[in-house]
Amino acid sequence: MNKNSLEVNLKELESIVSKMEQGDMALEDSIKSYEKGMLLLKSCQDSLKEIEQKVLVLSAENTLEKFKPTNE
């Protein structure tokens, strides 16, 4: 779908949510915005998964390991 950066997609998604929360959109426009928002959400989730897979840290042995959050 949208190959924009994660930040651009999030900003656009936030804009859609803000407009929809105002409650003054026609039903058809709301549905179109909802559909676009869902596509943007999927794109953002895919980007985050890709970024998560790239997050690596150097271990003490100078090898690359998958990042492990401290809260797990």
C-alpha positions as semicolon CSV with decimal commas, in nm:
position;residue;x (nm);y (nm);z (nm)
1;M;0,000;0,000;0,000
2;N;0,167;0,317;0,121
3;K;0,547;0,318;0,107
4;N;0,581;0,642;0,306
5;S;0,786;0,643;0,622
6;L;0,635;0,520;0,946
7;E;0,624;0,877;1,076
8;V;0,436;1,006;0,769
9;N;0,185;0,720;0,788
10;L;0,130;0,774;1,162
11;K;0,074;1,146;1,111
12;E;-0,180;1,076;0,836
13;L;-0,353;0,815;1,053
14;E;-0,371;1,062;1,343
15;S;-0,525;1,320;1,109
16;I;-0,791;1,074;0,994
17;V;-0,875;0,977;1,353
18;S;-0,899;1,343;1,455
19;K;-1,137;1,425;1,168
20;M;-1,352;1,122;1,244
21;E;-1,368;1,208;1,614
22;Q;-1,519;1,546;1,530
23;G;-1,829;1,356;1,419
24;D;-1,933;1,584;1,135
25;M;-1,833;1,362;0,839
26;A;-2,092;1,214;0,609
27;L;-2,136;0,840;0,647
28;E;-1,978;0,761;0,309
29;D;-1,678;0,982;0,389
30;S;-1,646;0,817;0,730
31;I;-1,639;0,472;0,571
32;K;-1,376;0,579;0,316
33;S;-1,166;0,735;0,593
34;Y;-1,203;0,423;0,805
35;E;-1,086;0,203;0,516
36;K;-0,787;0,429;0,450
37;G;-0,709;0,436;0,821
38;M;-0,711;0,056;0,841
39;L;-0,469;0,035;0,546
40;L;-0,242;0,291;0,711
41;L;-0,259;0,099;1,038
42;K;-0,158;-0,223;0,863
43;S;0,129;-0,040;0,694
44;C;0,244;0,102;1,028
45;Q;0,225;-0,241;1,193
46;D;0,426;-0,395;0,908
47;S;0,687;-0,119;0,937
48;L;0,715;-0,173;1,312
49;K;0,761;-0,548;1,265
50;E;1,035;-0,482;1,011
51;I;1,206;-0,232;1,240
52;E;1,181;-0,473;1,533
53;Q;1,357;-0,741;1,329
54;K;1,639;-0,499;1,249
55;V;1,700;-0,397;1,609
56;L;2,019;-0,576;1,698
57;V;2,281;-0,508;1,961
58;L;2,645;-0,603;1,989
59;S;2,703;-0,861;2,259
60;A;3,014;-0,892;2,472
61;E;3,158;-1,142;2,219
62;N;3,125;-0,886;1,940
63;T;2,848;-1,085;1,770
64;L;2,507;-0,960;1,673
65;E;2,210;-1,072;1,879
66;K;1,840;-0,996;1,857
67;F;1,744;-0,711;2,089
68;K;1,575;-0,828;2,411
69;P;1,375;-0,564;2,601
70;T;1,451;-0,545;2,972
71;N;1,084;-0,585;3,070
72;E;1,063;-0,946;2,947
